[in-house]
Amino acid sequence: MKILYLTKYTSKAASSRMRSYQYFPYLEKQGFQIVVKPFFSESYINDFYAGRKNKLAIIKAYIRRFFVLFHVFGYDKIVIEKELFPYLPAFAERLLHFFSVHYIVDYDDAIFHNYDQSSNPYFKLFLKDKIDKVMRFSDLVIAGNSYLAERAKKAGAKRIEVIPTVVDLERYAVKSDSAIENKKFVVGWMGTKTTFEKHLLPCKNWIEKIQQLDAEIEFHIVGIPEDQGFGNHVQWIPWSEESENKEIQKMDVGIMPLQDSVWEKGKCAYKLIQYAACGVPGIASDVGMNSEVAIPNKTGFLAYSDEDWISRILQLKADREKRHYLGQHARKLVEEKYGLQVTEKKWKEMLELI
């Protein structure tokens, strides 16, 4: 069976890598022929992560995707990540449906809120129900969590399956208490410049305050190499796929603060799953899917205020046995629900079924 994956990004971007690329080796072993055509190029992603907007790369992306559509009849199934053409009407998905081209659409974010919650009057007026149409025209909607699945249901999707964002357990080794000698208690965060500015930057005050309360607490901000002025006990660490496991293993606790909005309800708790896969307990905002991964007193804690963040971090610093207990159960949760080894078979079944 020949499958065309129309991803949004190359494997360098976490969303495309975790939702699509990491499944390819397994699917190919099962006899599937996988062809992948990302919308955005590697150069666009490099510029995006560096905070630069490459307009030429964006124009090229639309042109490249347009010509890809002339070849869809050569494939048995099409898997689309989110949408074919961002910020354009769902004309292409409508055409696929009209010509009986079977496609699956996959979501790990509430991108429909890019349109129905947009401050741009054009997007809000003309594109507010675009993703609903993309879902309705599809043969199957894969949703990363129940919030996304509920939207697909309201949109009238023919079939909906929930497959969470997962990690390859073979790539994530469990943190060993004796493996890393560090006098500091490390609180870690991992993400991109965009997520840093939206979710971690608002935490600057309590991060500075907790360093003043306890000089043994050190923050590792992975993915942001430039010093952002959060205090003297903060390390700003570049991210790479090869080093992320090692960086998580340096953490004693991982954090995932989120702003409470409709957009965040569609988040799939990926950072928490990464921490948990290494046996690192998480502390997170009680938003979206976070509470399903950072289960209070079992795999981590939830925080509702600056005082909560500070008190939970200090609590875990003082209680090594509690950290060990939460970390063990966090890893077990990933093994049961959020491991690639659990979901890869489900993807195979979906591709064969539709």
C-alpha positions as CSV (number, residue, x, y, z in Angstrom):
1,M,0.0,0.0,0.0
2,K,1.4,3.4,-1.0
3,I,0.8,6.2,1.5
4,L,1.4,9.9,0.8
5,Y,2.1,11.9,4.0
6,L,1.5,15.6,3.5
7,T,3.1,16.9,6.7
8,K,3.3,20.5,7.7
9,Y,7.0,20.4,8.5
10,T,10.1,18.3,8.1
11,S,11.2,16.0,10.9
12,K,13.0,18.9,12.5
13,A,9.8,20.2,13.9
14,A,8.4,18.3,16.9
15,S,4.8,18.2,15.8
16,S,5.5,16.6,12.5
17,R,8.2,14.4,13.9
18,M,6.1,12.9,16.7
19,R,2.8,12.7,14.8
20,S,4.2,11.3,11.5
21,Y,7.9,10.7,11.0
22,Q,8.5,8.5,14.0
23,Y,5.9,6.0,12.7
24,F,7.5,5.5,9.3
25,P,10.1,2.9,10.2
26,Y,7.4,0.7,11.7
27,L,5.0,1.2,8.8
28,E,7.6,0.4,6.3
29,K,8.4,-2.8,8.1
30,Q,4.7,-3.7,7.8
31,G,4.9,-3.4,4.0
32,F,3.7,0.2,3.5
33,Q,5.4,2.4,1.0
34,I,5.7,5.9,2.6
35,V,6.3,9.1,0.6
36,V,6.4,12.3,2.6
37,K,6.0,15.8,1.2
38,P,6.3,18.5,3.9
39,F,4.6,21.9,3.3
40,F,7.4,24.0,4.8
41,S,11.1,23.4,4.0
42,E,14.0,22.9,6.3
43,S,15.3,26.4,5.6
44,Y,11.9,27.8,6.7
45,I,12.0,25.9,10.0
46,N,15.6,27.1,10.7
47,D,14.6,30.7,10.1
48,F,11.4,30.2,12.2
49,Y,13.3,28.9,15.2
50,A,15.8,31.8,14.8
51,G,12.9,34.3,14.9
52,R,13.1,35.2,11.3
53,K,10.2,35.3,8.8
54,N,11.2,33.9,5.4
55,K,8.6,35.2,3.0
56,L,10.1,33.6,0.0
57,A,10.1,30.2,1.7
58,I,6.4,30.6,2.5
59,I,5.5,31.4,-1.2
60,K,7.6,28.4,-2.4
61,A,5.7,26.2,0.1
62,Y,2.3,27.1,-1.3
63,I,3.5,26.6,-4.9
64,R,5.1,23.2,-4.0
65,R,2.0,21.9,-2.3
66,F,-0.2,23.0,-5.2
67,F,1.8,20.8,-7.7
68,V,1.9,17.9,-5.2
69,L,-1.9,17.7,-5.5
70,F,-1.6,16.6,-9.2
71,H,0.0,13.4,-8.0
72,V,-2.4,12.3,-5.3
73,F,-4.1,9.7,-7.6
74,G,-1.0,7.6,-7.5
75,Y,-1.4,6.8,-3.9
76,D,-3.8,4.5,-2.0
77,K,-4.2,6.8,1.0
78,I,-3.3,10.4,1.9
79,V,-2.5,11.5,5.4
80,I,-2.7,15.3,5.9
81,E,-1.3,17.0,8.9
82,K,-3.9,19.6,10.0
83,E,-4.7,21.2,6.5
84,L,-3.4,21.4,3.0
85,F,-3.1,25.2,2.6
86,P,-2.9,27.3,5.8
87,Y,-5.0,30.4,5.8
88,L,-6.8,29.5,2.6
89,P,-10.3,28.0,2.2
90,A,-10.7,24.3,2.2
91,F,-11.0,24.1,-1.6
92,A,-8.3,21.5,-2.0
93,E,-9.8,19.1,0.6
94,R,-13.2,19.6,-1.0
95,L,-11.7,18.5,-4.4
96,L,-10.1,15.4,-2.8
97,H,-13.5,14.5,-1.4
98,F,-15.2,15.2,-4.8
99,F,-12.8,12.9,-6.6
100,S,-13.1,10.2,-4.0
101,V,-9.5,10.5,-2.9
102,H,-9.4,8.9,0.6
103,Y,-7.6,11.1,3.1
104,I,-7.0,11.0,6.8
105,V,-6.4,14.3,8.7
106,D,-4.4,14.4,11.9
107,Y,-4.5,17.1,14.7
108,D,-2.4,17.6,17.7
109,D,-3.4,21.3,18.2
110,A,-6.6,23.3,18.1
111,I,-5.7,25.0,14.9
112,F,-9.4,25.8,14.2
113,H,-8.9,28.5,16.7
114,N,-6.5,30.2,14.3
115,Y,-9.6,31.1,12.4
116,D,-12.7,31.2,14.6
117,Q,-10.8,33.1,17.4
118,S,-8.7,35.2,15.0
119,S,-8.4,39.0,15.5
120,N,-8.2,39.3,11.7
121,P,-11.8,40.0,10.5
122,Y,-11.2,38.3,7.2
123,F,-10.0,35.0,8.7
124,K,-12.8,35.0,11.3
125,L,-15.5,35.7,8.7
126,F,-14.4,33.5,5.8
127,L,-12.4,30.7,7.5
128,K,-14.1,30.2,10.9
129,D,-15.5,26.8,9.8
130,K,-12.6,25.9,7.5
131,I,-11.2,23.1,9.7
132,D,-14.7,21.8,10.3
133,K,-15.0,21.3,6.5
134,V,-11.6,19.6,6.3
135,M,-12.7,17.2,9.0
136,R,-16.1,16.6,7.4
137,F,-14.6,15.8,4.0
138,S,-12.1,13.4,5.4
139,D,-12.5,9.6,5.8
140,L,-11.0,9.7,9.2
141,V,-10.0,12.3,11.8
142,I,-7.1,11.4,14.1
143,A,-7.3,13.6,17.2
144,G,-4.5,14.0,19.8
145,N,-7.0,14.4,22.7
146,S,-10.7,14.5,23.6
147,Y,-11.0,18.3,23.0
148,L,-9.9,17.9,19.4
149,A,-12.1,14.8,19.0
150,E,-15.1,16.7,20.3
151,R,-14.6,19.4,17.7
152,A,-14.4,16.7,14.9
153,K,-17.7,15.2,16.2
154,K,-19.4,18.6,16.0
155,A,-18.0,19.1,12.6
156,G,-19.7,16.0,11.3
157,A,-16.6,13.8,10.7
158,K,-17.4,10.3,9.5
159,R,-15.0,8.6,11.8
160,I,-12.9,9.8,14.7
161,E,-10.0,8.1,16.5
162,V,-8.0,9.5,19.5
163,I,-4.3,8.8,19.2
164,P,-2.2,10.8,21.7
165,T,1.2,12.3,20.9
166,V,3.6,9.7,22.0
167,V,7.4,9.1,22.5
168,D,9.6,6.2,21.4
169,L,10.4,4.4,24.7
170,E,13.6,3.0,23.2
171,R,14.9,6.6,22.9
172,Y,14.0,7.7,26.4
173,A,16.1,6.1,29.2
174,V,14.9,6.3,32.8
175,K,16.8,8.8,34.9
176,S,19.1,7.2,37.5
177,D,19.5,8.9,40.8
178,S,23.1,7.9,40.9
179,A,23.9,8.5,37.2
180,I,24.3,12.3,37.5
181,E,26.0,13.9,40.4
182,N,24.7,17.4,40.8
183,K,24.6,19.5,43.9
184,K,21.9,21.7,42.4
185,F,18.2,20.8,42.3
186,V,17.4,21.2,38.6
187,V,14.0,22.4,37.4
188,G,13.7,21.9,33.7
189,W,11.7,23.2,30.8
190,M,11.9,22.3,27.1
191,G,10.4,24.1,24.1
192,T,10.7,26.5,21.2
193,K,11.0,30.3,21.2
194,T,7.3,30.7,20.5
195,T,6.2,28.5,23.4
196,F,8.8,30.2,25.6
197,E,7.4,33.6,24.9
198,K,3.8,32.6,25.4
199,H,4.0,30.2,28.3
200,L,7.3,30.5,30.2
201,L,8.0,34.2,30.0
202,P,4.9,35.0,32.1
203,C,6.5,32.9,34.9
204,K,9.6,35.1,35.1
205,N,8.6,36.6,38.5
206,W,8.1,33.4,40.4
207,I,11.2,31.8,38.8
208,E,13.3,34.7,40.0
209,K,11.6,34.6,43.4
210,I,12.3,30.9,44.0
211,Q,16.0,31.3,43.2
212,Q,16.1,34.0,46.0
213,L,14.4,31.6,48.4
214,D,16.7,28.7,47.7
215,A,20.1,29.1,46.0
216,E,20.4,25.4,45.4
217,I,17.6,25.5,42.8
218,E,18.8,25.8,39.2
219,F,16.6,26.2,36.1
220,H,17.5,24.6,32.8
221,I,15.7,26.2,29.9
222,V,16.3,23.9,26.9
223,G,15.6,25.3,23.4
224,I,16.5,28.9,24.2
225,P,20.2,29.4,24.0
226,E,20.3,33.2,24.6
227,D,20.1,34.5,28.2
228,Q,16.7,36.0,28.8
229,G,17.5,37.4,32.3
230,F,15.6,35.1,34.6
231,G,18.2,35.2,37.4
232,N,21.7,33.9,38.1
233,H,20.8,30.3,38.6
234,V,19.4,29.7,35.1
235,Q,21.1,27.8,32.3
236,W,20.1,28.5,28.7
237,I,20.7,25.4,26.6
238,P,20.4,24.8,22.9
239,W,18.1,22.0,21.8
240,S,19.0,19.1,19.5
241,E,17.2,15.8,18.9
242,E,20.3,13.9,19.9
243,S,20.8,15.7,23.3
244,E,17.2,16.1,24.5
245,N,17.2,12.8,26.4
246,K,20.4,13.7,28.2
247,E,19.1,17.1,29.1
248,I,15.8,15.7,30.6
249,Q,17.9,13.3,32.6
250,K,19.6,16.2,34.3
251,M,16.3,17.4,35.6
252,D,14.8,16.6,39.0
253,V,11.4,18.0,38.0
254,G,10.0,19.2,34.6
255,I,7.5,22.0,34.3
256,M,4.8,22.8,31.7
257,P,3.1,26.1,32.4
258,L,0.3,27.0,30.0
259,Q,-1.9,30.1,29.5
260,D,-5.5,29.1,30.1
261,S,-7.3,29.7,26.7
262,V,-9.3,27.7,24.2
263,W,-6.1,27.1,22.2
264,E,-4.3,25.4,25.0
265,K,-7.2,23.0,25.5
266,G,-6.0,21.3,22.4
267,K,-2.5,20.8,23.6
268,C,-1.3,17.2,24.0
269,A,1.0,17.5,27.0
270,Y,4.0,16.5,24.9
271,K,6.6,18.1,27.3
272,L,5.1,16.2,30.3
273,I,5.2,13.0,28.4
274,Q,8.8,13.5,27.5
275,Y,9.7,14.2,31.2
276,A,7.6,11.2,32.3
277,A,9.3,8.9,29.8
278,C,12.6,9.6,31.6
279,G,11.1,9.1,35.0
280,V,11.0,12.8,35.8
281,P,7.9,14.0,37.6
282,G,6.1,17.0,36.1
283,I,4.4,20.1,37.5
284,A,1.9,21.7,35.1
285,S,-0.9,24.1,34.7
286,D,-4.3,22.5,34.9
287,V,-5.1,23.2,31.3
288,G,-6.1,20.8,28.5
289,M,-4.6,17.4,28.6
290,N,-2.0,18.2,31.3
291,S,-4.1,16.7,34.1
292,E,-4.1,13.3,32.3
293,V,-0.3,13.2,32.4
294,A,0.6,15.1,35.6
295,I,-1.8,13.2,37.8
296,P,-1.7,14.8,41.3
297,N,0.2,12.8,43.9
298,K,0.7,9.9,41.4
299,T,2.9,11.2,38.5
300,G,3.3,14.9,39.4
301,F,1.4,18.0,40.5
302,L,-0.9,20.7,39.1
303,A,-0.2,24.4,39.8
304,Y,-2.8,27.1,39.8
305,S,-0.9,30.2,41.0
306,D,2.7,31.5,41.4
307,E,2.6,30.3,45.0
308,D,1.6,26.8,43.8
309,W,4.6,26.6,41.5
310,I,7.0,27.7,44.2
311,S,5.6,25.4,46.9
312,R,5.4,22.3,44.8
313,I,9.0,22.7,43.6
314,L,10.2,23.3,47.2
315,Q,8.2,20.2,48.3
316,L,9.8,18.0,45.7
317,K,13.3,19.3,46.4
318,A,12.8,18.4,50.1
319,D,11.3,15.0,49.5
320,R,13.6,12.7,47.4
321,E,11.4,9.6,48.0
322,K,8.3,11.5,46.7
323,R,10.2,12.4,43.6
324,H,11.2,8.8,43.0
325,Y,7.7,7.6,43.6
326,L,6.2,10.1,41.1
327,G,8.9,9.5,38.6
328,Q,8.4,5.7,38.6
329,H,4.6,6.1,38.1
330,A,5.1,8.7,35.4
331,R,7.3,6.3,33.4
332,K,4.7,3.5,33.9
333,L,2.0,5.8,32.6
334,V,3.9,6.4,29.4
335,E,4.6,2.7,29.0
336,E,0.9,2.0,29.2
337,K,-0.6,4.9,27.2
338,Y,1.9,7.3,25.6
339,G,4.6,5.1,24.1
340,L,5.1,4.6,20.3
341,Q,5.1,0.9,20.9
342,V,1.4,1.2,22.0
343,T,0.1,3.4,19.2
344,E,2.0,2.3,16.1
345,K,-0.2,-0.8,15.7
346,K,-3.3,1.4,15.9
347,W,-2.0,3.6,13.1
348,K,-1.4,0.5,11.0
349,E,-5.0,-0.6,11.6
350,M,-6.4,2.8,10.6
351,L,-4.4,2.9,7.4
352,E,-5.6,-0.6,6.4
353,L,-9.2,0.1,7.4
354,I,-10.0,3.4,5.6
